[in-house]
Amino acid sequence: MIITALFPGSFDPVHYGHLDIAVRASKIFDRLVVGVYAAPDKRNVTFSLEERIEMFSRAVGDYPNIEVVGYSGLTVQFAEKIGASVMIRGLRVFSDFDYEFKMALANQEIHPDIETVSLITHHRFMFLSSSTVKEIVMNHGDPRNMIPPHVLERFHAKFPG
């Protein structure tokens, strides 16, 4: 039996913390689907859905059991649609646990057959979030140890100067 796991998020942009969780999950489960959420309010995203899918896909291109796809609607319904029996969530700090715990309970109420598995981030990435990366880039800081080079190139192409 092949076990499919879903790792959902907006990934705007993908950073090394996301990649750490994805790679580690890909070693545990047979198939990992990275679900890139199509944010309904496009004013809150820096990169389009297509750009976010491409950036994450490129970052995990060496892992044959990871696929990256976009989705909209309820995450737990998307998990059911793709045949995932597990949803992967990353935890950085205590406040993440509170949010993820409530979300896991709500998802369990909607679809009790899909389990939530939380992976603790590597300590090097505890501070890292997409909003932190965006703030550093927008203020001309150096995020090279936070995001893959091709993601930094995308920032520079979108925001020259």
NUGUNU-369466 format. One record per residue (C-alpha): residue number from 1; residue in three letters; x, y, z. Coordinates in steps of 0.2 Angstrom, whole numbers, padded with zeros to 4 digits, always signed. Layout:
! NUGUNU-369466
<NUM,"ala",<X,Y,Z>>
...
! end
This chain:
! NUGUNU-369466
<1,"met",<+0000,+0000,+0000>>
<2,"ile",<+0007,+0017,-0005>>
<3,"ile",<+0005,+0030,+0008>>
<4,"thr",<+0002,+0048,+0001>>
<5,"ala",<+0005,+0063,+0012>>
<6,"leu",<+0000,+0081,+0008>>
<7,"phe",<+0011,+0096,+0013>>
<8,"pro",<+0000,+0111,+0011>>
<9,"gly",<+0005,+0129,+0012>>
<10,"ser",<+0005,+0146,+0002>>
<11,"phe",<+0024,+0145,+0000>>
<12,"asp",<+0026,+0163,-0004>>
<13,"pro",<+0040,+0161,-0006>>
<14,"val",<+0047,+0143,-0003>>
<15,"his",<+0062,+0144,+0009>>
<16,"tyr",<+0074,+0132,+0017>>
<17,"gly",<+0063,+0128,+0032>>
<18,"his",<+0049,+0122,+0020>>
<19,"leu",<+0062,+0112,+0010>>
<20,"asp",<+0068,+0104,+0026>>
<21,"ile",<+0051,+0098,+0031>>
<22,"ala",<+0047,+0092,+0013>>
<23,"val",<+0063,+0082,+0011>>
<24,"arg",<+0061,+0074,+0028>>
<25,"ala",<+0043,+0070,+0025>>
<26,"ser",<+0048,+0062,+0008>>
<27,"lys",<+0059,+0050,+0017>>
<28,"ile",<+0045,+0044,+0028>>
<29,"phe",<+0030,+0043,+0015>>
<30,"asp",<+0030,+0034,-0002>>
<31,"arg",<+0023,+0050,-0010>>
<32,"leu",<+0023,+0068,-0005>>
<33,"val",<+0012,+0080,-0013>>
<34,"val",<+0016,+0098,-0010>>
<35,"gly",<+0000,+0108,-0011>>
<36,"val",<+0002,+0126,-0015>>
<37,"tyr",<-0013,+0135,-0010>>
<38,"ala",<-0021,+0147,-0022>>
<39,"ala",<-0024,+0162,-0011>>
<40,"pro",<-0041,+0169,-0014>>
<41,"asp",<-0035,+0187,-0010>>
<42,"lys",<-0021,+0189,-0022>>
<43,"arg",<-0016,+0206,-0014>>
<44,"asn",<-0008,+0196,+0000>>
<45,"val",<+0004,+0186,-0011>>
<46,"thr",<+0020,+0191,-0019>>
<47,"phe",<+0021,+0178,-0032>>
<48,"ser",<+0008,+0170,-0043>>
<49,"leu",<+0002,+0152,-0040>>
<50,"glu",<+0011,+0147,-0055>>
<51,"glu",<+0027,+0155,-0049>>
<52,"arg",<+0026,+0147,-0032>>
<53,"ile",<+0023,+0130,-0040>>
<54,"glu",<+0038,+0132,-0051>>
<55,"met",<+0050,+0138,-0038>>
<56,"phe",<+0045,+0124,-0026>>
<57,"ser",<+0046,+0111,-0040>>
<58,"arg",<+0063,+0117,-0045>>
<59,"ala",<+0069,+0116,-0027>>
<60,"val",<+0063,+0098,-0025>>
<61,"gly",<+0067,+0092,-0043>>
<62,"asp",<+0080,+0079,-0036>>
<63,"tyr",<+0066,+0070,-0026>>
<64,"pro",<+0056,+0059,-0037>>
<65,"asn",<+0043,+0055,-0024>>
<66,"ile",<+0039,+0074,-0022>>
<67,"glu",<+0026,+0082,-0033>>
<68,"val",<+0020,+0100,-0032>>
<69,"val",<+0003,+0105,-0037>>
<70,"gly",<-0009,+0120,-0034>>
<71,"tyr",<-0026,+0119,-0026>>
<72,"ser",<-0040,+0129,-0019>>
<73,"gly",<-0054,+0126,-0007>>
<74,"leu",<-0053,+0117,+0010>>
<75,"thr",<-0036,+0108,+0012>>
<76,"val",<-0043,+0092,+0020>>
<77,"gln",<-0055,+0091,+0004>>
<78,"phe",<-0040,+0092,-0007>>
<79,"ala",<-0031,+0079,+0003>>
<80,"glu",<-0045,+0067,+0000>>
<81,"lys",<-0046,+0071,-0018>>
<82,"ile",<-0027,+0066,-0021>>
<83,"gly",<-0029,+0051,-0010>>
<84,"ala",<-0018,+0057,+0005>>
<85,"ser",<-0021,+0049,+0021>>
<86,"val",<-0008,+0060,+0030>>
<87,"met",<-0007,+0079,+0031>>
<88,"ile",<+0011,+0086,+0035>>
<89,"arg",<+0013,+0102,+0045>>
<90,"gly",<+0029,+0110,+0051>>
<91,"leu",<+0031,+0117,+0069>>
<92,"arg",<+0044,+0131,+0073>>
<93,"val",<+0038,+0138,+0089>>
<94,"phe",<+0025,+0136,+0102>>
<95,"ser",<+0012,+0147,+0094>>
<96,"asp",<+0013,+0136,+0079>>
<97,"phe",<+0007,+0122,+0089>>
<98,"asp",<-0008,+0131,+0096>>
<99,"tyr",<-0013,+0136,+0078>>
<100,"glu",<-0009,+0118,+0071>>
<101,"phe",<-0018,+0109,+0085>>
<102,"lys",<-0034,+0119,+0082>>
<103,"met",<-0033,+0116,+0063>>
<104,"ala",<-0030,+0097,+0065>>
<105,"leu",<-0045,+0096,+0076>>
<106,"ala",<-0056,+0105,+0063>>
<107,"asn",<-0049,+0094,+0049>>
<108,"gln",<-0052,+0078,+0060>>
<109,"glu",<-0070,+0084,+0062>>
<110,"ile",<-0072,+0086,+0043>>
<111,"his",<-0062,+0070,+0038>>
<112,"pro",<-0058,+0059,+0052>>
<113,"asp",<-0048,+0047,+0041>>
<114,"ile",<-0034,+0060,+0037>>
<115,"glu",<-0021,+0061,+0050>>
<116,"thr",<-0010,+0076,+0054>>
<117,"val",<+0008,+0073,+0057>>
<118,"ser",<+0019,+0088,+0063>>
<119,"leu",<+0037,+0088,+0060>>
<120,"ile",<+0048,+0099,+0071>>
<121,"thr",<+0059,+0111,+0061>>
<122,"his",<+0077,+0110,+0062>>
<123,"his",<+0084,+0123,+0074>>
<124,"arg",<+0092,+0133,+0060>>
<125,"phe",<+0075,+0137,+0053>>
<126,"met",<+0065,+0141,+0069>>
<127,"phe",<+0065,+0160,+0065>>
<128,"leu",<+0061,+0158,+0046>>
<129,"ser",<+0045,+0162,+0038>>
<130,"ser",<+0040,+0168,+0021>>
<131,"ser",<+0036,+0185,+0028>>
<132,"thr",<+0053,+0187,+0036>>
<133,"val",<+0061,+0183,+0019>>
<134,"lys",<+0050,+0196,+0010>>
<135,"glu",<+0054,+0209,+0023>>
<136,"ile",<+0073,+0206,+0021>>
<137,"val",<+0073,+0206,+0002>>
<138,"met",<+0062,+0222,+0001>>
<139,"asn",<+0074,+0230,+0013>>
<140,"his",<+0089,+0225,+0002>>
<141,"gly",<+0095,+0213,+0015>>
<142,"asp",<+0104,+0196,+0011>>
<143,"pro",<+0093,+0181,+0012>>
<144,"arg",<+0105,+0169,+0003>>
<145,"asn",<+0105,+0157,+0018>>
<146,"met",<+0086,+0157,+0019>>
<147,"ile",<+0081,+0154,+0001>>
<148,"pro",<+0087,+0144,-0014>>
<149,"pro",<+0097,+0155,-0027>>
<150,"his",<+0083,+0153,-0040>>
<151,"val",<+0070,+0161,-0028>>
<152,"leu",<+0082,+0176,-0025>>
<153,"glu",<+0083,+0178,-0044>>
<154,"arg",<+0064,+0178,-0045>>
<155,"phe",<+0064,+0192,-0032>>
<156,"his",<+0076,+0202,-0041>>
<157,"ala",<+0067,+0200,-0057>>
<158,"lys",<+0051,+0205,-0049>>
<159,"phe",<+0058,+0220,-0039>>
<160,"pro",<+0074,+0226,-0049>>
<161,"gly",<+0085,+0238,-0040>>
! end
